[in-house]
Amino acid sequence: MIEPKVLKGFRDFLPPQESARRSLIAVIEASFRSFGFVPIDTPALEYADILLGKGGGETEKQVYRFTDHGGREVALRFDLTVPFARFVAEHRSELTLPFKRYHIAKVWRGENTQRGRYREFTQCDFDIVGSNSAAADFEILLIMRNTFASLGADALIRINHRGLFNRFLTGLGAGEKSVEVLRCVDKLAKQGLEQTALRLGEITGEKTAERILEYIGVPAQVSICGSRDSTNGGPDSMNENQNSTSGSRSSFGEVLERLSGAAGTGPETERLSLIHRYMKDTGTEASFVLDPSITRGLDYYTGVVFETFLRKLPGIGSVCSGGRYDDLAGLYSKEQLCGVGSSIGLDRLQAALEELGQAPRQGGCARAAIVCRDEAEAGLNQVLAEQFRRRGISCEVFPEPKKFSAQFVLAEKKGIPWAIIPEGEKITLRNIAARENRENLSLEEAAALLKE
């Protein structure tokens, strides 16, 4: 016999877990739709050069790729953004810009598994393509805020501008090393302050590395030689200028003023100032902080970037991230199509909400089940069930004529709260949890009771 098992980093979902996931997705999808975003879908498998055209960094090492039976180099999508860029370029003539889309689907990365991180996982992406405005950037940020609010999750969204960081590095004479520097800073929460400082020193030299650490708000006592213990690393190791998820912190405006002084003013600071104005206009400023350490590791980001952390559980990492990628679609089209978007990591978010006791209710089971007296009545029972379904009540039909007590136990195990017992022209409803019957009911009376 073949041993039944799944690959490391992959999972099965039993009905309770999958029902909870579907409930979570329903809330997220409703938030996307409320802003006028529409759904799309793309293939799980793409040509390898489509996916790897500008992924960069460690992402390429994590991609599942192979040669198919036709000798083609193909790969499983590692995110939903790159396939979306290909989608927009291919269907440009069919789309009206600005195009607002969302896509909820599985992606695959061969990375190390850990809490809330798997090799097969679900992303919930939402993007605006065809607008280079700060208003589009802010709308994505506002969707992030509103979605987490609808889930009852207290979230803090950290924002930065990669262009402003690059301007600062150019002023230091390290502009040609910006890609390496940004990737190094992006790993700050994972590898800690000491390792980040050491690596920056290797890339740029000690003096320049010290200036970079000062720019991103790392405490001054962290030396390039690694004299400070930073084994905990992560967001809670940073000072208030780093905009930690707990304690006091500098305001958005104060941090922007400091960064402008270090990097100089330009279109990047103007963009951040306008986004800050939108925050104040909408009364949402408390949900956002300007954090110069947020860089995002993928090369296709060119403007504002952002990551989202749960205030009560910052250690689980970012649960929603994204940014502006003005040059991404240009890989597949002569027309430059700018865009901005973000992605919620559903699996990590669900793990966090479960840990906080805030996971959505496990739904999915029927509201009621019709018990079976005789197998010959299965057709009539389906007719009765359909009448309840037409009235908005989910209804299951039990197929085997077992004792009523056994069918009540079955309903309880499946999480079905009511049992329907046909009694000629009348109906008896059984409250499974209370062990009580409501007898001699008409169809309409029974339906009204079930809706309550």
Secondary structure, DSSP 8 states (H G I E B T S, - for coil): -------TT-----HHHHHHHHHHHHHHHHHHHHTT-EE----SEEEHHHHHSS--TTHHHH--EEE-TTS-EEEE-S-SHHHHHHHHHHTGGG--SSEEEEEEEEEE-----BTTB-SEEEEEEEEEES---HHHHHHHHHHHHHHHHHTT--EEEEEEEHHHHHHHHHHHT-GGGHHHHHHHHHTHHHHHHHHHHHHHHHHH-HHHHHHHHHHHT--TT--TT--S--SS-SGGGS-GGGT-SSS----HHHHHHHHHHHH--SHHHHHHHHHHHHHHHHT-GGGEEE-TT---S-TT--SEEEEEEETT-GGG--SEEEEE-TTSGGGT-SS---EEEEEEEHHHHHHHHHHTT-------S-SEEE--S-GGGHHHHHHHHHHHHHTT--EEE--S---HHHHHHHHHHTT--EEEEEETTEEEEEETTTTEEEEEE-HHHHHHHHH-
